[in-house]
Amino acid sequence: MLNERVRSLRKQRGMSLRQLAEATGLSAALLSQVERGTTDPSLSTVRKLASVLGADLPTLFAEDEPTDAHVSRPGERPLLSAGRGAVVYERLTPGRTDLEVLKGRLEPGQATSEEPWGHPSTECAVVLLGAVTAEVGGKRYELALGESITFDARRPHRYLNPSAEPAEYLMSCTPPNP
């Protein structure tokens, strides 16, 4: 689990919570909540932790032992947030290094990030509810219910919901976003 991995990596590096807080720019109180598993940290927080702890995101989310199958149930899935007011993803896949599948929900007028950005992966998204606009490499693609888009995620990109209704989409990324 993420909280146990963060605690373990911090201790392996001989860091106190206060030292980790100083190195990441996060509060010691937030880090304590992360390590105790009482809060779901934002993606930004997890990226800061990964950077300071010398780990990548798949390592932080990795399962302890491989299993024959992974079952993902609504209400029990880990949540990943891009920050306050930003999109929250439900993580559908286990922590592995080859594939990540997330379910995102965009409220009216919401975007996955303020500006498009890229990462070394291939990404595919399919609209499950409403409509989503995908910005990829400066070009806009309007996606209706059931439509999908696949692209080289090194190109700056983001997803938007310019409509007055909520939108949901399933996003797959391989390898997972660092």
ChimeraX attribute file (.defattr): number of C-alpha atoms within 10 A of each C-alpha:
attribute: neighborCount
match mode: 1-to-1
recipient: residues
	/A:1	14
	/A:2	22
	/A:3	20
	/A:4	15
	/A:5	18
	/A:6	22
	/A:7	18
	/A:8	14
	/A:9	18
	/A:10	20
	/A:11	13
	/A:12	10
	/A:13	12
	/A:14	11
	/A:15	15
	/A:16	13
	/A:17	19
	/A:18	15
	/A:19	13
	/A:20	20
	/A:21	19
	/A:22	12
	/A:23	15
	/A:24	20
	/A:25	12
	/A:26	15
	/A:27	13
	/A:28	17
	/A:29	12
	/A:30	16
	/A:31	23
	/A:32	17
	/A:33	14
	/A:34	20
	/A:35	20
	/A:36	14
	/A:37	14
	/A:38	11
	/A:39	14
	/A:40	16
	/A:41	21
	/A:42	17
	/A:43	17
	/A:44	13
	/A:45	20
	/A:46	22
	/A:47	18
	/A:48	16
	/A:49	25
	/A:50	20
	/A:51	15
	/A:52	15
	/A:53	21
	/A:54	12
	/A:55	16
	/A:56	17
	/A:57	20
	/A:58	20
	/A:59	16
	/A:60	22
	/A:61	20
	/A:62	16
	/A:63	15
	/A:64	9
	/A:65	6
	/A:66	11
	/A:67	8
	/A:68	5
	/A:69	7
	/A:70	10
	/A:71	8
	/A:72	14
	/A:73	8
	/A:74	9
	/A:75	8
	/A:76	10
	/A:77	15
	/A:78	17
	/A:79	19
	/A:80	20
	/A:81	20
	/A:82	17
	/A:83	15
	/A:84	8
	/A:85	11
	/A:86	17
	/A:87	19
	/A:88	20
	/A:89	24
	/A:90	20
	/A:91	20
	/A:92	22
	/A:93	16
	/A:94	21
	/A:95	21
	/A:96	17
	/A:97	17
	/A:98	10
	/A:99	18
	/A:100	20
	/A:101	20
	/A:102	19
	/A:103	20
	/A:104	24
	/A:105	23
	/A:106	26
	/A:107	19
	/A:108	14
	/A:109	12
	/A:110	19
	/A:111	22
	/A:112	23
	/A:113	15
	/A:114	10
	/A:115	10
	/A:116	17
	/A:117	15
	/A:118	15
	/A:119	16
	/A:120	15
	/A:121	19
	/A:122	18
	/A:123	22
	/A:124	17
	/A:125	24
	/A:126	21
	/A:127	22
	/A:128	19
	/A:129	17
	/A:130	18
	/A:131	24
	/A:132	29
	/A:133	18
	/A:134	23
	/A:135	19
	/A:136	22
	/A:137	17
	/A:138	12
	/A:139	9
	/A:140	14
	/A:141	14
	/A:142	14
	/A:143	17
	/A:144	16
	/A:145	15
	/A:146	13
	/A:147	14
	/A:148	19
	/A:149	15
	/A:150	14
	/A:151	15
	/A:152	17
	/A:153	21
	/A:154	15
	/A:155	18
	/A:156	16
	/A:157	22
	/A:158	21
	/A:159	22
	/A:160	23
	/A:161	23
	/A:162	17
	/A:163	16
	/A:164	10
	/A:165	13
	/A:166	17
	/A:167	23
	/A:168	20
	/A:169	24
	/A:170	19
	/A:171	21
	/A:172	21
	/A:173	21
	/A:174	16
	/A:175	17
	/A:176	21
	/A:177	18
	/A:178	15
